[in-house]
Amino acid sequence: MSCLFNSLQFFIPSLSSQEIRNRICDYLEENGPVIEGVETSLLLSLDGAPVEYISNMREPSTWGGAIEIQAACNIWNICVTVQNRRGDEESDIEFIPVVGGVERSVVLEWTGGHYEPVR
């Protein structure tokens, strides 16, 4: 299972990591917005057909990233701050819902190859 979905599960304990992954994939499949003014299906088709991207993302071993974080923000009305902790590079990246408001904020740490919830 991808560390991103495991990390999100820490903040959404009512769902399993796979259920979170599936909800995000369903959202993307329904063309839910991830970037204001850009069709999600067009965004996902940069790497091939959107159906292929989503099908691949449903696999437990596929790593999630920025697109999935943004989808999670929109689905659960959360602000996700990703603490970028790669080597000497340290910065925070904030993801906010493009639809709806923020009901709560969560923090994830990213080391360039691994997400971890900040508890």
C-alpha positions as a Markdown table, in Angstrom:
| # | Residue | x | y | z |
|---|---|---|---|---|
| 1 | Met | 0.0 | 0.0 | 0.0 |
| 2 | Ser | 1.2 | 3.5 | -0.8 |
| 3 | Cys | 2.5 | 5.5 | 2.1 |
| 4 | Leu | 0.4 | 8.5 | 0.9 |
| 5 | Phe | -2.9 | 6.6 | 1.4 |
| 6 | Asn | -1.6 | 5.1 | 4.7 |
| 7 | Ser | -0.8 | 8.6 | 5.9 |
| 8 | Leu | -4.2 | 10.1 | 4.9 |
| 9 | Gln | -5.8 | 7.2 | 6.7 |
| 10 | Phe | -4.3 | 8.4 | 10.0 |
| 11 | Phe | -6.5 | 11.6 | 9.6 |
| 12 | Ile | -9.5 | 9.7 | 8.1 |
| 13 | Pro | -9.7 | 6.7 | 10.5 |
| 14 | Ser | -13.2 | 5.7 | 9.5 |
| 15 | Leu | -11.9 | 4.5 | 6.2 |
| 16 | Ser | -9.1 | 2.0 | 5.3 |
| 17 | Ser | -6.2 | 3.1 | 3.1 |
| 18 | Gln | -7.7 | 1.2 | 0.2 |
| 19 | Glu | -11.1 | 2.8 | 0.7 |
| 20 | Ile | -9.4 | 6.3 | 0.6 |
| 21 | Arg | -7.6 | 5.3 | -2.6 |
| 22 | Asn | -10.8 | 4.1 | -4.2 |
| 23 | Arg | -12.7 | 7.3 | -3.2 |
| 24 | Ile | -10.0 | 9.4 | -4.7 |
| 25 | Cys | -10.0 | 7.3 | -7.9 |
| 26 | Asp | -13.8 | 7.5 | -8.1 |
| 27 | Tyr | -13.5 | 11.3 | -7.8 |
| 28 | Leu | -10.9 | 11.5 | -10.6 |
| 29 | Glu | -13.0 | 9.1 | -12.7 |
| 30 | Glu | -16.0 | 11.4 | -12.3 |
| 31 | Asn | -13.8 | 14.3 | -13.6 |
| 32 | Gly | -13.8 | 16.1 | -10.2 |
| 33 | Pro | -11.7 | 19.2 | -10.3 |
| 34 | Val | -8.1 | 19.2 | -9.1 |
| 35 | Ile | -6.9 | 22.4 | -10.7 |
| 36 | Glu | -9.3 | 25.3 | -11.1 |
| 37 | Gly | -10.1 | 25.9 | -14.8 |
| 38 | Val | -8.5 | 22.7 | -16.1 |
| 39 | Glu | -10.5 | 19.6 | -16.9 |
| 40 | Thr | -9.2 | 16.7 | -14.8 |
| 41 | Ser | -9.6 | 14.3 | -17.7 |
| 42 | Leu | -7.2 | 16.5 | -19.7 |
| 43 | Leu | -4.7 | 16.7 | -16.8 |
| 44 | Leu | -4.7 | 12.9 | -16.4 |
| 45 | Ser | -4.4 | 12.3 | -20.1 |
| 46 | Leu | -0.9 | 13.9 | -20.2 |
| 47 | Asp | 0.5 | 10.5 | -19.1 |
| 48 | Gly | -1.9 | 8.5 | -21.3 |
| 49 | Ala | -5.6 | 8.0 | -21.2 |
| 50 | Pro | -7.3 | 9.0 | -18.0 |
| 51 | Val | -8.8 | 5.5 | -17.7 |
| 52 | Glu | -5.2 | 4.0 | -17.7 |
| 53 | Tyr | -4.1 | 6.5 | -15.0 |
| 54 | Ile | -7.0 | 5.8 | -12.8 |
| 55 | Ser | -6.8 | 2.1 | -13.3 |
| 56 | Asn | -3.1 | 2.1 | -12.4 |
| 57 | Met | -3.8 | 4.3 | -9.4 |
| 58 | Arg | -6.3 | 1.8 | -8.0 |
| 59 | Glu | -3.5 | -0.8 | -7.7 |
| 60 | Pro | -2.3 | -1.0 | -4.0 |
| 61 | Ser | 1.3 | -0.8 | -5.0 |
| 62 | Thr | 1.0 | 2.5 | -7.1 |
| 63 | Trp | 2.3 | 5.6 | -5.3 |
| 64 | Gly | 0.1 | 8.6 | -4.9 |
| 65 | Gly | 1.2 | 12.2 | -5.3 |
| 66 | Ala | 0.0 | 15.7 | -5.7 |
| 67 | Ile | -3.0 | 14.9 | -7.9 |
| 68 | Glu | -4.3 | 12.5 | -5.2 |
| 69 | Ile | -3.6 | 14.9 | -2.4 |
| 70 | Gln | -5.5 | 17.7 | -4.2 |
| 71 | Ala | -8.4 | 15.3 | -4.8 |
| 72 | Ala | -8.4 | 14.3 | -1.1 |
| 73 | Cys | -8.6 | 18.0 | -0.2 |
| 74 | Asn | -11.7 | 18.4 | -2.3 |
| 75 | Ile | -13.4 | 15.2 | -1.1 |
| 76 | Trp | -12.9 | 15.7 | 2.6 |
| 77 | Asn | -12.7 | 19.6 | 2.7 |
| 78 | Ile | -9.2 | 19.5 | 4.3 |
| 79 | Cys | -6.1 | 21.6 | 3.9 |
| 80 | Val | -3.1 | 19.4 | 3.5 |
| 81 | Thr | 0.3 | 20.9 | 4.2 |
| 82 | Val | 3.2 | 18.8 | 2.9 |
| 83 | Gln | 6.5 | 19.4 | 4.7 |
| 84 | Asn | 9.1 | 18.9 | 2.0 |
| 85 | Arg | 12.1 | 17.4 | 3.8 |
| 86 | Arg | 14.4 | 16.3 | 1.0 |
| 87 | Gly | 18.1 | 16.7 | 1.9 |
| 88 | Asp | 18.9 | 20.4 | 2.5 |
| 89 | Glu | 15.7 | 21.4 | 0.8 |
| 90 | Glu | 13.0 | 22.3 | 3.3 |
| 91 | Ser | 9.7 | 24.0 | 2.4 |
| 92 | Asp | 6.0 | 23.6 | 2.9 |
| 93 | Ile | 3.5 | 23.0 | 0.1 |
| 94 | Glu | -0.1 | 23.8 | 0.9 |
| 95 | Phe | -3.0 | 22.1 | -0.9 |
| 96 | Ile | -6.4 | 23.6 | -0.4 |
| 97 | Pro | -9.8 | 22.6 | -1.8 |
| 98 | Val | -10.7 | 24.1 | -5.1 |
| 99 | Val | -14.3 | 23.4 | -4.3 |
| 100 | Gly | -15.9 | 23.9 | -0.9 |
| 101 | Gly | -14.2 | 25.2 | 2.2 |
| 102 | Val | -11.6 | 24.0 | 4.7 |
| 103 | Glu | -13.1 | 22.1 | 7.6 |
| 104 | Arg | -9.7 | 21.1 | 9.1 |
| 105 | Ser | -6.0 | 21.0 | 8.4 |
| 106 | Val | -3.6 | 18.1 | 8.3 |
| 107 | Val | 0.2 | 17.9 | 7.9 |
| 108 | Leu | 2.2 | 15.3 | 6.0 |
| 109 | Glu | 6.0 | 15.0 | 5.8 |
| 110 | Trp | 7.6 | 14.1 | 2.5 |
| 111 | Thr | 11.2 | 13.0 | 2.2 |
| 112 | Gly | 11.2 | 12.6 | -1.6 |
| 113 | Gly | 10.2 | 9.0 | -1.6 |
| 114 | His | 8.0 | 8.6 | 1.5 |
| 115 | Tyr | 5.0 | 10.3 | 3.1 |
| 116 | Glu | 4.4 | 10.2 | 6.8 |
| 117 | Pro | 1.6 | 11.9 | 8.8 |
| 118 | Val | 2.8 | 14.5 | 11.3 |
| 119 | Arg | 1.0 | 13.6 | 14.5 |
